[in-house]
Amino acid sequence: MTPKRIEAVDSLRGLAALSVAWFHFTYANTIAREGTLQSLGKYGWLGVEVFFVISGFIIPYSLHRAGYRLKDFKIFLVKRLTRLDPPYFLSILLVLAVEYALTLAPHYSGAPFRPGLLRILLHFGYLNVIAGYEWLNPVYWTLAIEFQYYLLMALIFPLISSQRRWRRLLVFVILTLLGWKLTSGAFIFHFIFLFCMGMALFQYWVNIIGKLEFYLLLGLFTCGSYLMLGIPYTLAGLVGVAGIAFLRIRNPVLIFLGTISYSLYLVHPPVTKIVFTLGRSHAESNLERALLIFGALAASIFAAWVSYLLVEKPAQKWSASFKYRRQVKAES
């Protein structure tokens, strides 16, 4: 029996969330200006691709441990929504409150904040980009991709976990063909090779496939990712695979960041906007800008910790209360 909790996943989640946050603190924000601080965050956005590989692995792994069957689809969906939506909804409220509050600032000179009811409501179905509306929070687009993956995995899991090789390979062939055909970044198939890397690792991890088949699949998915997405995305995907397979670090800081990673990912943009708005006029020197960036990091981690304790952790317990009929305790 494989261990129910894979600590490498927690560490990777923490590093990936921190990487994306650091990108928004530095390279994606003018507060850092050009220089060392900005260059340090240049590739932080690749944490998103690591998240995709993690999901590609951990969702089928969790379903495997739970004894999932296709008739459990509704329970699976309820479990995912009750686990992930409460922190997500909280972050939406936080974004709305921050954006509105900033328009009340004495020196605010921009347009009134009027997001529109339809734009807000579309967030509840992860439909903004499909309907042509901007996200309230720049990280939400990845949640839409992840949600599509949950739906997809709930349908195809019995096939990718099958002992019959032809069924598993047929699914991968169909997914990769859809990846070549549906190239819009609004849909999961644009990133399917990254998710497939995680799925292949899952199959190897639980002994559905052997080492040779795993490396052959990983090689094919690596080539597909390179052709579809390019070198940076592909390298990030391979880092995700290697991290899950080989990382054995029991670091309390990384475990803590992994524990709050979802909340950190959600709340750091609005928290950063508050910190940078309040401190921008006082950040003239490189040292002052660096202090402001680290202040935004500290504030984001604190806000994520509070969100985790008050919302995310109770949501996890609520999700765990919904059981599959043949459930073995599973964690994801």
N, C-alpha and C positions, 0 to 999 in steps of 0.2 A: 504493500500500500504506500503510495506517495504521500509526503507530508501535506497536511491540510493547509498550512500557512507557509507561503514561500516568501521569506523575508527579503530576498533580492527585489521582489516586485515592489515592496514598500519603499526600499531605498531608491529604486529607479523612479517611482512616482514622485518622491520628494525632490530628486534632482531635476526631473523633467519640469515640474511646476516651478521650481526656483529658476530654472533656465529661461522659461517663458516670461516670468515676472521680471527677471533681470534685463531681458531684451526690451520690455516695455519701459523699464526705468531708465535705460541708457540709449541704445541705438535708435529706438522708435520715438524718443522724446528729445526735444530741442534743449532741455535743461542741461544735458550732458555736453552739448556742443561737440565740435570735432576734436578728437584727441583720444587719449588712452581710455578714458571712461566709456566713450561711445564705442570704440573698437572692441572692447571687452564683451559687449553684448551683441555683436553683429550677427552671430549665428544662434543666439538663444532661442529663436523661434523653432528650431529643430526639435525642441522638447516636445512639440505637438506630435511629430512623427514617432518619437519614442512612445508616447501615449497610445498611438494607434497600434503599435506592435504589442504593447502590454495588453491592450484590450483583445487583440487577435489571439493571444495566448490565454489570458485569465478567464474570459467568459466561457469558452468551451471547457476549460479545466474545471470551473465551478459547476457547470452543467453535468459534467462527467461524474463528479463526486456526488452530486445530488440525485443521480439516477434519472435525469430528465428524459421525458418522452414528449412526442409532439402534442399529445393531448394535454400537456401541462403548459401550453403556450400562454393561456390567460394568466395563470399564476405567475409564470416567469415575468410577464409584462407588468403585473401588479407589483411584484417584488422590486423590479428595476425602478419603476416610477416612484414608489414610496421611499426608496433608498436615495434617489438622486434629485427628485424634484423639489423637496422642501428647501435645501440649500440654494438651489437654482432660483426658486421663487423669491427667497430672501434677497438674493443678490440683485434681482430685478427691482425690487422695492428700494434697495440701497442706491442703485444707479439713478432711479427716478428722483429720489430725495436729493441726492448730491447735485444732479444736473439742475433741478429746480432751485435749490438753495444758492447755487453759484450765480444764477441770474439776479438774485437779490443783493449781491455784494455791491458795495458803494461805487466801485470803479468799473463795474461790468458794462461793456459796450456792445455786446453781441446781440443776436436776434433772440427773441423770447423762446423759451423751451416749450415746444408744442409737439410732442412725439406723435400724437394721434392715437386714438383708441384702437384702430385696426392694427397698427404697427405693434402696439403693446400686446394685443391679444394673440397675434401670430406667434409670439414667443412661446406660448403654452403648447403649441404643436410643433415647435422647431421649424416653422415654415417660412420665416422671413425671406431668406435668400431665394426660395422657390417662388414666392409671391412678388419678389422685386422690391422688398423693403429692407432698409438697413437694420442691423442689429443694434440694440441699445448698448451692448458691451462687446468689444472687439473679439473676445474669446468665445462667444456663443456659437459661432459657426462650427467649431469643432464638436460641440455638444450635439448639433444636428447630425453630423457625420456619425458620431458614436451611437446615437439613437437609431439611425438607419442600420448600423451594424447589429445592434441588439435584435431588431426585427428579423434581419437576415439570418443571424445565427440561430435564433429560435426555430426557424424553418428548416435550416440545412444541417443542424447538429447531428440528427440521426444518421445522416449520410457521411459527414466527415469523420464520425467516430465509428463507422462501420468496419467490421473485420474484412469486408470484401474490398480489395484494392481498386477494382474497376469503378466502384461507386465513389470512393474518395477522389480518385483521379478525375472522374467525370465532373464532379463538382468544381474542382480547381480549374479544369478546362473551361467550363461555362463562366466561372467568375472572371477569369483572365480575359476571355473574349469580350465579356461585357465591359471590362476595364478599357479595352482598346476602342470599343464602340461608344461608350458613354464617358466622354472626357471632361464634362463640366465639373468644376470643383465644388459644386453644390451637392454632388452625390458621392456616395461612398466608393463607387467603382473607380473614380479617379485615383483613389489611394489604396485600391484593393490589394496590390502587391505587398504593401506593408502589413496589412491585416493577414494576408496569406502567410507571411513569414511567421507571425505569431501562431497561426493555426497549425502550421507544419511542426513548430516546436512543441505545441500541445500534443500532437499525435506521437511524437518521439518521447516526450516526457512520461506519458502514460502507457508506453510500450505498444501502441497500435502499429507503429512502423519502426523499422530498424535504423541503425546509424547511416547506412549507405543511402537508403531512400530519403532520409531526412536531409542529408547533405546535397543530394541531387535536387530535391525540391527547393531547398534554400538557394542553390545556385541558379535555378530557373527563375525564382521569384526575384532574386537580386538583379539578374539581367533585365527582367521585365520592369522592375522599379527604375533601373538606370535609364532605360529607353523611354519610359513614361514620364518620370519625374526629374531625373538628373542625379548627379553625384551626391550633393549634400543630403538630399532626402534619403538616398539609398544607404549612405554611410550611417545616418542616424538610425535607420531601421536595423542595420547590422549591429550597431551599438546596443540597441534594445534587446536583440536576440542574445548577444554575448553576455549582457548584463544579467538577464534572467538565468541563463545557463551556467554562468561561471561566478557571478558576484556572490561572495560569502561574507560580506562585511556586516558585523553587528555593531553599528554605530548608533548610539542613542539619538544623536542630532538628526541623522538621516531617517531613522525610524519615526521620529517625531514629525519631521517634514513630510514623510510619506503618509502619516496618519492624517495630517491636516491638508494634504496636497489638493484635494478637490475644492475645499473651501478657499485655500490660498489662490488657486487658479481663478475662482469666480470673483473674489472680492478685491484682488489687488488693483485692477484698473480704476474703480471708483475711489478707493482709498488713496491711490497714488495721485489722482487728480486733485483731491483735497489738499494733500501735503504740498504738491508742487504749486498749486494756486496760492496757498498761503505763504509759501517760502520763496517763491521765484524772485521777488523784488529784493530779497536779502542774499541771493546767491550770485555774487559777482566773481569771486575768485574760484580757482579750481578746487581748493580745499572746501569752500562753502558749498559748491555744487556737489562735491563728493559726500559731504555730510548730509545734504538734503536727500540725496539718492539713498543713502543707508538709513536715513530716517524714514523714508517711504517704505523701504524693505522691512524695517522693524515694525512700523505701523500696520503693514499688510499681514505680517506673520501674527501679530497680536489679534487683529480683526479676524483672521482665519481661525485662530485658536478659539476665540469666543464663539464664532459661528459653528465650529465643530462641536463644542461642548453643548451649546444651547439648541442647535438644530440638526446638524448632521449625525451626531451620535444617536440621539433619540430616533432619527429616521432610519438608521441602520437596524436598531432594535425592532422598530415597527416592521421593517422589511423582513427581518428574520422570523417574525411571527407567522408569516405565510409559508406553509410547508407544502412541498411536493408529496405525493402519496407514498413514495418509496424513498424519502429523503434520507441521505447520509449528510451529516452536518458539513456544510460547505461555506467557505469564506472567499470573497472576491474583493 
